[in-house]
């Protein structure tokens, strides 16, 4: 089973092959935003695949269109709701996504900020 490591939060989780980065984040309570509920309608789940980019699914046109609206897009950018994982990867949750998580989950702000402070 693939492992997803969230670098800044120092969290790691095993997931089923073909699950998304967002599913991995939810499974381990990593602070990744998902304002649209993971249906590729916003960019709040924007992450950077630091290691293992080739072990994610191909980027489709719809994801490219949404990434055009994201902040600080890089060649290793993915939407967590769209990137399916097919091997071990390491990701960094973008500042945009982290802030969206804080906005969406006010009761979890202290815990999320503590993860980033480590």
Number of C-alpha atoms within 10 A of each C-alpha: 13 17 18 25 24 26 14 15 18 11 15 17 17 14 20 15 14 15 17 23 29 24 21 25 23 14 12 14 14 25 27 31 32 25 18 13 13 19 10 20 15 21 27 31 31 30 29 20 27 15 15 16 22 13 16 21 15 12 14 10 9 11 19 13 14 17 22 11 12 18 14 12 15 11 8 14 23 29 28 29 28 24 25 23 27 21 18 19 21 18 22 20 26 23 16 18 25 24 17 19 22 19 14 15 13 10 10 14 16 10 14 20 14 10 15 13 9 8
